[in-house]
């Protein structure tokens, strides 16, 4: 009886762990992040198809761009949450420069907050001539007191 029960439990464990796809969690730099986002890769995805990202409070992170004119860096990031679910979005942008292949902070972090399910970050900072620059965007989407944090980067621009 005990052997049959153990065999039954083993079969159930194998069936439950046999996925149709797989789930990998994506965590950001913030170790205090209370909620991790999921990356869902469907079974029929091929190497040519990108993975399908699914977040709980973020529907899309649209534009993540950097443009530089002279030494004025314009940083833009657009985030859309879910109506009726996402209650607040905070976007933090940090201009970074590449020094000997390592990214370091070029200008202090700037943030924007909206008590809505959509947000646009459109800020300027001063770039340093002779370096490649990018923007590190940390997006925090809230549903009440629960928060989801995602880090994305802009394109790279030489100043």
Helices and strands as residue ranges (DSSP letters): H 2-17, E 22-26, E 37-41, E 52-54, E 58-69, E 72-81, E 88-99, E 102-105, E 110-114, E 118-126, E 132-143, E 146-153, E 157-158
